[in-house]
Amino acid sequence: MQRSYSRLLLPLLLAVYAGAASAHGNVVCTKAPKSEWKSHEELQKKLVAEGWVIRRMEATNSCYEVYAKDPKGNRVEAFFDPVTFARVEE
């Protein structure tokens, strides 16, 4: 019985993982060179002033990726243009 569950569970887990991994692969925030990017500290200050609670921030090839609670208290993963700080939708 346990063996049949693993046969069903493994493909499901792989499909979910593949979907999550590819969902963020296409986000392009800017084509500007990194020398034109503002610092992520500036973005963090801006977001905190707007009511965000930042958990973690990362720089991707073209975005700042922010893991946070937005001003409404929703847990979000958001992408921001590092030059303008405009939020970029996936």
C-alpha positions in Angstrom: 0.0 0.0 0.0 2.8 2.4 0.9 4.5 1.8 -2.4 1.5 2.9 -4.4 1.3 6.2 -2.6 5.0 6.9 -3.4 4.3 6.2 -7.1 1.6 8.9 -7.0 3.3 11.3 -4.7 6.6 11.6 -6.5 5.3 12.8 -9.9 3.0 15.2 -8.1 5.8 16.7 -6.1 8.1 17.0 -9.1 5.3 18.8 -11.0 4.7 21.3 -8.2 8.5 21.9 -7.8 9.0 22.4 -11.5 6.1 24.8 -11.7 7.4 26.9 -8.7 10.9 27.0 -10.1 9.8 28.2 -13.5 7.3 30.7 -12.3 10.0 33.2 -11.3 12.4 32.5 -14.1 10.7 34.9 -16.5 10.5 38.1 -14.4 12.5 40.9 -16.0 12.6 44.1 -14.0 15.2 46.2 -15.9 17.8 45.9 -18.6 19.9 48.7 -16.9 23.4 47.7 -15.9 24.0 47.0 -12.3 26.1 50.2 -12.0 22.8 52.1 -12.4 20.9 50.1 -9.6 20.0 51.8 -6.4 21.0 50.0 -3.2 18.7 47.4 -1.7 19.1 49.3 1.6 17.3 52.2 -0.1 14.5 49.9 -1.3 14.2 48.4 2.2 13.9 51.9 3.8 11.2 52.9 1.3 9.2 49.7 1.8 9.4 49.9 5.6 8.3 53.5 5.5 5.2 52.3 3.5 4.4 49.6 6.1 6.1 46.5 4.8 7.8 44.0 7.1 10.9 42.7 5.3 12.0 39.1 6.0 14.6 38.8 3.2 15.8 40.5 0.1 17.8 39.1 -2.8 19.2 40.5 -6.0 18.4 38.5 -9.2 19.8 39.2 -12.6 17.4 42.1 -13.2 15.3 42.5 -10.0 15.2 42.9 -6.3 13.2 40.0 -4.9 11.6 40.8 -1.6 10.0 38.3 0.9 7.9 40.3 3.2 4.5 41.1 4.7 2.9 43.9 2.7 1.1 46.8 4.4 -2.1 44.7 4.5 -0.3 41.9 6.4 -0.2 39.5 3.4 2.9 37.4 3.1 4.3 38.1 -0.3 7.2 37.5 -2.6 7.5 40.7 -4.7 9.8 41.8 -7.4 11.0 45.4 -7.8 12.9 47.3 -10.5 16.3 48.2 -8.9 16.5 51.5 -10.8 13.0 52.9 -10.2 11.8 50.7 -7.3 8.6 50.1 -9.2 6.9 46.8 -8.3 7.0 44.4 -11.2 4.3 41.8 -11.6 5.1 38.2 -12.6 
